[in-house]
Amino acid sequence: MKKNVFFADASLLLVAFIWGATFVIVQNALAFLEPHSFNGLRFFIAAILLTAWLLIFEREQLKIVSRKLVVSGIIIGVWLFIGYAFQTMGLLHTSSSKAGFITGLSVVLVPLFSFLLLKNKPGMNAVIGVSIATAGLYLLTMTDRVEFNIGDGLVFICAIGFAMHIIFTGKYSSNFPSLLLTVIQISTVACLSIVSAFFTEDWRQAINPEVILQGSVVSALIITSIFATALAFFAQTRFQKFTTPTRVAIIFAMEPVFAAGTAFLWANERLSYSAIIGCLLIFAGMIFAEVPMKKTQHFIKKKQKEAL
């Protein structure tokens, strides 16, 4: 059991690393392609890849497709789309540092929603870990003190979306095949992103060869579609059943740490002393939350039995 938990947490940490490491790549691509258009293409390509894998290697899973499965996948996908969409809209009206902090507040919202919706009371180690990680997020991202604005509100809705995505992934991942559930949620995000691009952006840029074939756009689409979308969300759906939503949220709080590290290495961006302390606090919060407690182990054991 402990081996499964360790492997699950390590896999989710790798997912956070991939998301953080691709942040600079996505930023470069967005200089040529608008956000909803980019996400529409990114998730569409990922959906095609996952569907091809399903049809070639896991076709037996199609026999258990049901209305409940489809609805569950759509629900997860809608919350994931809300996270991406409102983060994009919010960034038009607020700074990236504030957006990073507010998005990271999902680490606080997950245990709250988990308790309200699933009646899962977080252990003391998780509460302390969340508190330490939140303080670290503030030091890492909040470099200005601008008053609250509409952009901040939109990004807060994004944080709710990402938190609910973690909650519902944890709820449904034990009940259905991981690949099939991932295909449905990724396809949902692709469809909603394409529709949003059609109504809010110049969607013709997404089919313009001069834009799509830009080196930074091609590389970003390939890397994010395969690693940051198809493999990352499949891994989350596959392994989240072996841990708690709160621990997942704290692990994912490492994403801005990895983003800051890769920005330093690839874009030569400097980190302030407060940002470095923030990175250390987020890491400390994640480690503290990993300290085993009886209630946490009981929850994991229960989820594993349900998965069998």
Buried (B, 14 or more C-beta within 10 A) or exposed (E): EEEBBEEBBEBBBBBBBBBBBBBBBBBBBBEBBBBBBBBBBBBBBBBBBBBEBBEEEBEEBEEEEEEEBBEBBBBBBBBBBBBBBBBBBBBEBBBEBBBBBBBBBBBBBBBBBBBEEEEBEBBEBBBBBBBBBBBBBBBBBBBEEEEEEEBBBBBBBBBBBBBBBBBBBBBBBBEBBBBBBBBBBBBBBBBBBBBBBBEBBEBEBBEBEEBBEBEBBEEBBEBBBBBBBBBBBBBBBBBBBBBBBBBBBBBBBBBBBBBBBBBEEEEEBEBEEBBEBBBBBBBBBBEBBBEEBEBBBEBBEEBBEEEE
